[in-house]
Amino acid sequence: MNKLDNKTAWITGAGSGIGRAIAIDLANEGMNLILSGRKKPALEETRALLKHPEKASILILDLSQHDALESTLDQEKENLQHVDILVNNAGISQRSLARETDFAVYKKLMDVNYLGSIKLSLFMLPYFIQKNSGHFVNISSSAGKFGVPLRTGYSASKFALHGFFEGLRAELKDSNIGITMVCPGFIRTDISKNALTASGKAQGTMDQAQENGMPPARLATIVTQSIKQNKAEVLIGGFKETKLAVWVSRIFPSIFRKIIANSSVT
């Protein structure tokens, strides 16, 4: 998919951070947008920042509430069947040792980061197949390429995304449906502030690495280009925590395990 003008993109987690930046960038390409998230005021703020706010609609969704999602998707199917690009961006992170973390935290991470995105993707898949076009864009993480301390549940949820969509890619090999896995490193958003601690409460503070990370607008530009080029996977962020880390983890896994075990990732 090279021409985005007047196509429709559905973006989850569009009320802030990466989702808002992608919305702004895709709007600059002339796209119609469906902005999803849990908080209507935040989505309205995003819409007000767009080049053509009149080309954007708002759809309130909570990806952790799967039964409610079913009802909402059924009610909105007339509009959603026209979507050309689904950007699975909504997600939450984690900052806690596995031995201290409540099971409920792991469940919520999987419910939102994995199962919620899969629910939307399975809803859109028949429409994409019917018209033999469409694009799934999944905002994963470098932590979805290798396990990271204090983020065991977060890494697991992102690993799951990769497993599902790589399998789906193989199933769709004879179609014109695109799948792009986006793996950011440290991006300057509130993801660390909102990260779940061992009890399930938000951390409330920003990690230093996050604060020094890439601006979301820069990431959004790369994501838009990756959609146009139908890239299978793109690593975005500092060289050390993305490209170098992924390369070392693949080529020298035993060395990488020692490095990650002794590294500061905050």
C-alpha positions, 0 to 999 in steps of 0.5 A: 500500500503506497498511496495513503490519501483518502484511505482509512486507518484505525488507531488504538491508544490514539489519545497520547504518545505513539498513537497520537503521533501516528495519528498526526502523521497519517492525517498529514498523508490525507487519511481518514482516521478512527481514533480509539482509546479509553478516554474521550477527552484525550481522543478529542485532544488528538483530533484537534491536533490533526490537519483535517480533524473533520476526517477523524472519528472517535471510537471508545474502546477498552481492550481489556474488556473483551466481552464489551469489545464484541458488542462494540465491534458488532455495532460499529461493523458498518464503519469498520469494514471500510478500514484499510489499516489497523494500527494495534498500538494500545498497550501498557508496560510493567516495572516489577520483579516476577517473584513479587508480581501479582498474577492479575498484573500478568493477566492484564498485560496479556488482556490488553497488549495481546488478546485485545489486539488479536480481538480487533485483528480477527474482526478485521481479517475477514474484511481484509481477505474479502477485498484482498487488501489491508494492513496490520501495523503492530506496535511491539517493542524491542522487548518483544525480541528478547526478555528484559528484567522487570518487564517479564509480562510485558516482554511475554505479551509482545513475544505473543504478538510476534508469534501470532502475526508471523504465523498469520503472515505465512497464512496470508502469503498469497494475499495483498494483506500487509503485516508490519511489526514495529519494535521501538526502543526508548521513546519519549512517552508516558509509558513508564509512568503508566507501567504496572508495578507488582501490585498493579498500580501505575509506577507514576514516574518516568524512567531516565532512558524513556525521558532521553528517548526518541520523540514520538513524532520521529517514530511516527514518520518512520512508521508511515514510511514503513507502511508505504514500503510494506516492511515486515519489521522495523526497529526504531530507537537508539542503535544500542537498545534496538539494532545492536541488542537484537543482533547480539541476541540472535548471533551471540545469545549466551553473551547477550543473556549475561549482558541483559542480566547485568544491564540497567534498563531504566 
